[in-house]
Amino acid sequence: MVSRDSYNVCIAVYMMASRRHGTIYIGVTSRFPGRIYEHRNDLIDGFTKKYGVHRLVWYEVHESIVSAIQREKSLKKYKREWKINLIERDNPYWDDLYPAVVGIRPAKVKAVALSPNENTAFGR
C-alpha cells in the first residue's frame, strides 16, 4: 500500500498499459491512487480512455513534484524497448499493481522509490 500524508499527497511517476506489451502511457501526479482510479474508470477524457489503457504496470514514488516531472520527461524520451525493460525489471508479467497500491491485495512485485539524485536511465 502506498502511504499518504495528511493532505493525501502522494507524488509519483507511473506507467499504465492496455495489456502486456500493449499501449503504454506515462504520467505524473501528486495524488497517485486517485489519479490511477480516474484512468481505470475512464473518468478522464484523453489518451488512456481513448486507447483502453487501464493497467498500472510500474511506478516510482518521489519526494518532490519537481523530481517527478523531470523523471516523467526523461521516461517519455526513452525508446519503447527501454520502457519495457523498466517495467519488466520488477513486473515481468505486467500485473496490474493498482490493487496492491490501494491495499486490496499484496503486491507481487516491488515498487521503486528513487532519491532525487538517483539516475537509473537505460542506455546512459
NUDREN-760809 format. One record per atom (N, C-alpha, C, O): residue in one letter; z, x, y. Coordinates in steps of 0.02 Angstrom, whole numbers, padded with zeros to 5 digits, always signed. Each point is the difference from the previous one (the first is absolute). Layout:
// residues N
aZXY;...
***
This chain:
// residues 124
m+00000+00043-00059;m+00000-00043+00059;m+00000+00045+00062;m+00032+00052+00000;v-00068-00072+00050;v-00004+00036+00063;v+00058-00022+00045;v+00009-00060+00011;s+00028+00108+00014;s+00056-00017+00044;s-00025-00012+00071;s-00051+00028+00021;r+00087-00070+00015;r-00018-00016+00069;r+00062+00007+00044;r+00056-00007-00025;d-00067+00021+00089;d+00057+00003+00045;d+00017-00070+00025;d-00029-00049-00024;s+00075+00044+00070;s+00023-00065+00023;s-00053-00040+00037;s+00008-00060+00010;y-00062+00091+00010;y-00054-00034+00034;y-00060-00013-00046;y-00054-00018+00024;n+00063+00026-00089;n-00053-00010-00050;n-00059+00046+00013;n-00058-00019-00011;v+00071+00079+00035;v-00052+00048+00012;v-00007+00045-00061;v+00049+00031-00022;c-00108-00028-00004;c-00016+00046-00054;c-00070+00025+00014;c-00049-00036-00010;i+00044+00097+00033;i-00064+00029+00020;i-00033+00030-00061;i+00030+00040-00036;a-00092-00058+00024;a-00035+00025-00059;a-00076+00002+00011;a-00028-00039+00038;v-00002+00085-00074;v-00073+00003-00007;v-00012-00024-00072;v+00038+00018-00045;y-00090-00057+00035;y-00010-00028-00066;y-00074-00007-00017;y-00043-00002+00044;m+00030-00001-00109;m-00067-00014-00024;m+00004-00061-00046;m+00045-00006-00042;m-00092-00039+00053;m-00007-00059-00041;m-00068+00002-00033;m-00046+00031+00027;a+00040-00063-00084;a-00064+00000-00036;a-00014-00069-00029;a+00046-00040-00012;s-00110+00027+00001;s-00020-00063-00030;s+00012+00001-00075;s+00013-00052-00031;r-00018+00111+00001;r+00010+00012-00071;r+00000+00075-00011;r-00010+00037+00048;r+00019-00015-00109;r-00003+00072-00015;r-00070+00026+00018;r-00050-00027-00023;h+00048+00078+00063;h-00062+00031+00025;h-00043-00048+00040;h-00060+00010+00007;g+00091-00062+00020;g-00037-00049+00040;g+00001+00018+00073;g+00007+00058+00019;t-00014-00109+00023;t+00000+00009+00072;t+00070+00021+00022;t+00050-00028-00022;i-00046+00078+00066;i+00063+00027+00025;i+00007-00014+00074;i-00047+00007+00039;y+00107-00028-00020;y+00018-00011+00071;y+00059+00045+00016;y+00047+00005-00039;i-00049+00027+00097;i+00055+00042+00023;i+00028-00030+00063;i-00037-00017+00046;g+00104+00009-00043;g+00032-00028+00059;g+00065+00035+00017;g+00025+00041-00039;v+00001-00058+00097;v+00064+00026+00023;v+00038-00058+00032;v-00030-00044+00031;t+00095+00043-00039;t+00041-00055+00027;t+00071+00023+00011;t+00024+00049-00029;s+00011-00085+00072;s+00071+00011+00010;s+00042-00054-00034;s+00061+00000+00004;r-00094-00045-00038;r+00034-00053-00038;r-00033-00008-00068;r-00033-00049-00015;f+00042+00100-00024;f-00036+00010-00062;f-00001-00059-00048;f-00054-00027-00014;p+00111+00003-00013;p-00003-00055-00049;p-00034-00062+00027;p-00039-00032-00035;g+00053+00014+00097;g-00030-00060+00030;g-00075+00007+00009;g-00037-00048-00011;r+00015+00106+00031;r-00071+00011+00010;r-00038-00005-00067;r-00054-00030-00003;i+00082+00059-00050;i-00033-00004-00065;i-00002-00073-00024;i-00050-00021-00028;y+00103-00016+00040;y+00002-00070-00017;y-00058-00037+00034;y-00034-00041-00031;e+00023+00056+00095;e-00055-00032+00037;e-00068+00016-00032;e-00042-00045-00008;h+00031+00108-00009;h-00063+00019-00032;h-00009-00036-00067;h-00053-00028-00014;r+00106+00027-00026;r-00005-00029-00067;r-00015-00075+00001;r-00030-00027-00046;n+00052-00006+00098;n-00007-00072+00004;n-00054-00022+00050;n-00001-00058+00021;d-00043+00104-00002;d-00056-00014+00045;d+00022-00034+00064;d-00034-00046+00024;l+00090+00068+00004;l+00025-00029+00062;l-00030+00035+00061;l+00011-00022+00057;i-00050+00075-00069;i-00031+00039+00054;i-00075-00002-00011;i-00025+00018-00054;d-00012-00040+00104;d-00072+00004-00004;d-00020+00073+00007;d+00028+00037+00040;g-00076-00015-00079;g-00023+00068+00005;g-00020+00028-00068;g-00016-00037-00047;f+00017+00102+00043;f-00026+00037-00058;f+00032-00020-00066;f-00036-00016-00048;t+00102+00015+00045;t+00033-00014-00064;t-00014-00071-00024;t-00008-00012-00060;k+00005-00035+00106;k-00016-00069-00019;k-00073-00006-00021;k-00015-00031-00051;k-00029+00061+00089;k-00072-00004-00014;k-00018+00029-00068;k-00043-00027-00035;y+00075+00083+00017;y-00018+00036-00062;y+00050-00009-00057;y-00005+00034-00050;g+00053-00078+00058;g+00048-00014-00054;g+00043+00060-00018;g+00013+00013-00059;v+00010+00023+00109;v+00040+00060-00010;v+00074-00020+00004;v+00027-00007+00055;h+00005-00003-00113;h+00068-00027-00002;h+00050+00043-00037;h+00060-00017-00001;r-00081+00071-00029;r+00044+00040-00043;r+00025+00062+00038;r-00041+00042+00019;l+00106-00036-00009;l+00030+00060+00031;l+00001+00054-00053;l+00033-00007-00051;v-00070+00062+00063;v-00006+00052-00052;v+00031+00067+00020;v+00010+00043-00042;w+00006-00035+00106;w+00029+00063+00024;w+00032-00010+00068;w-00025-00040+00040;y+00080+00075-00027;y+00029-00001+00067;y+00044+00060+00012;y+00024+00032-00047;e-00014-00017+00111;e+00046+00052+00023;e+00043-00031+00055;e-00026-00033+00045;v+00090+00044-00049;v+00046-00022+00052;v+00007+00057+00050;v+00006+00058-00020;h-00007-00073+00084;h+00005+00050+00053;h+00059-00015+00045;h+00023-00057+00006;e+00002+00109+00026;e+00055-00007+00047;e-00023-00025+00068;e+00038-00033+00036;s-00099+00049-00018;s-00024-00021+00066;s-00070-00031-00006;s-00039+00017-00045;i+00024-00062+00092;i-00065-00032+00000;i-00054+00051+00019;i-00057-00006-00022;v+00075+00056+00063;v-00049+00051+00020;v-00024+00039-00061;v-00060+00010-00009;s+00106+00012-00034;s-00020+00037-00059;s-00039-00044-00049;s-00046+00023-00033;a+00065-00087+00029;a-00035-00046-00044;a-00072-00012+00024;a-00047-00001-00041;i+00038-00007+00105;i-00068-00010+00027;i-00042+00062-00011;i-00060-00005-00016;q+00089+00064+00026;q-00037+00062-00012;q-00021+00005-00073;q-00057+00019-00015;r+00101-00037-00030;r-00015+00002-00072;r-00055-00051-00017;r-00045+00016-00038;e+00049-00076+00066;e-00051-00051-00012;e-00069+00026+00022;e-00049-00007-00037;k+00046+00035+00096;k-00064+00026+00025;k-00027+00055-00046;k-00060+00004-00012;s+00105+00039-00012;s-00021+00053-00045;s-00027-00028-00066;s-00052+00021-00024;l+00088-00070-00004;l-00022-00030-00063;l-00067-00035+00006;l-00041+00002-00046;k+00028-00033+00102;k-00063-00035+00010;k-00059+00048+00002;k-00057-00020-00012;k+00070+00084+00025;k-00052+00051+00000;k-00011+00031-00069;k-00050+00034-00011;y+00097-00046-00035;y-00006+00027-00068;y-00064-00026-00033;y-00023-00056+00013;k-00004+00096-00056;k-00053-00024-00045;k+00031-00050-00048;k+00060+00004-00015;r-00100-00050-00010;r+00026-00050-00047;r+00034+00033-00060;r+00053-00023-00022;e-00082+00076-00004;e+00028+00035-00057;e+00071+00025+00015;e+00043-00003-00044;w-00031+00027+00104;w+00067+00024+00019;w+00050-00058+00002;w+00057+00007-00020;k-00080-00065+00046;k+00043-00059+00003;k+00019-00021-00071;k+00058-00016-00013;i-00107+00016-00032;i+00013-00019-00069;i+00049+00049-00032;i+00046-00021-00035;n-00055+00085+00047;n+00047+00051-00026;n+00070-00011+00026;n+00049+00007-00038;l-00042-00024+00101;l+00066-00012+00030;l+00033-00060-00033;l+00059+00002-00018;i-00096-00056+00009;i+00026-00059-00034;i+00021+00017-00071;i+00055-00016-00022;e-00100+00048-00015;e+00012+00011-00072;e+00051+00054-00014;e+00024+00006-00057;r-00007+00034+00106;r+00053+00051-00010;r+00066-00034-00019;r+00035+00025-00044;d-00020-00082+00075;d+00063-00034-00014;d-00009-00069-00031;d+00048-00030-00024;n-00109+00004+00024;n-00013-00067-00025;n-00067+00000-00038;n-00049-00029+00023;p+00048+00062-00081;p-00064+00011-00036;p-00036-00064-00021;p-00061+00001-00008;y+00097-00055+00000;y-00032-00063-00022;y-00010-00049+00057;y-00019-00058-00011;w+00032+00080+00072;w-00008-00042+00059;w+00042-00064-00005;w-00023-00054+00019;d+00084+00061-00045;d+00045-00058-00004;d+00015-00026+00070;d-00002+00038+00048;d+00015-00102-00043;d+00019-00030+00064;d+00074+00018+00013;d+00044-00019-00038;l-00032+00055+00092;l+00067+00024+00016;l+00041-00050+00041;l+00060+00010+00009;y-00091-00062+00015;y+00035-00048+00043;y+00062-00030-00032;y+00052-00003+00032;p-00054-00020-00094;p+00061-00029-00029;p+00059+00049+00001;p+00057-00021+00013;a-00069+00084-00025;a+00054+00049+00003;a+00025+00011+00071;a+00059+00011+00012;v-00105-00013+00036;v+00018+00010+00070;v+00048-00054+00023;v+00047+00014+00038;v-00057-00075-00059;v+00043-00055+00021;v+00057-00014-00050;v+00038-00048+00009;g-00033+00090-00061;g+00056-00005-00046;g-00007-00051-00056;g+00050-00020-00029;i-00111+00000+00014;i-00011-00048-00054;i+00005+00033-00068;i+00026-00029-00047;r-00051+00090+00042;r+00006+00038-00063;r+00000+00074+00017;r-00025+00020+00053;p+00052+00022-00097;p+00001+00072+00013;p-00070+00029+00004;p-00046-00023-00034;a+00039+00073+00075;a-00065+00035+00006;a-00013+00042-00061;a+00046+00030-00028;k-00109-00028+00007;k-00021+00042-00056;k-00019+00070+00025;k-00002+00048-00039;v-00012-00044+00102;v-00022+00063+00030;v+00045+00016+00059;v+00034-00044+00027;k-00034+00106-00007;k+00042+00019+00056;k-00037-00009+00066;k-00060+00012+00003;a+00096-00032+00048;a-00028-00003+00067;a+00009+00068+00032;a+00045+00038-00019;v-00086-00022+00067;v+00001+00065+00032;v+00024-00009+00072;v-00027-00041+00037;a+00076+00080-00017;a+00023+00001+00070;a-00008+00072+00025;a+00025+00047-00031;l-00058-00040+00086;l-00013+00066+00027;l+00039+00011+00064;l+00011-00046+00039;s+00009+00108-00028;s+00028+00018+00064;s-00057+00005+00049;s-00058+00009-00021;p+00071-00015+00086;p-00054+00000+00049;p-00042+00065-00001;p-00057-00001+00022;n+00085+00056-00046;n-00036+00063+00001;n-00037+00017-00065;n-00035+00050-00003;e+00043-00092-00047;e-00031+00014-00065;e-00073-00019+00000;e-00018-00055+00022;n-00025+00099-00048;n-00072-00013-00003;n-00021+00005-00073;n+00005+00052-00031;t-00029-00108+00004;t-00021-00001-00070;t-00073-00019-00007;t-00020-00024-00053;a-00018+00033+00104;a-00070-00022-00002;a-00039+00038-00053;a+00008+00061-00008;f-00049-00097-00029;f-00042+00030-00051;f-00056+00038+00034;f-00024-00020+00053;g+00003+00073-00084;g-00058+00037+00024;g+00014+00043+00060;g-00047+00024+00032;r+00110-00013-00016;r+00017+00043+00057;r+00032+00063-00023;r+00018+00043+00041;
***
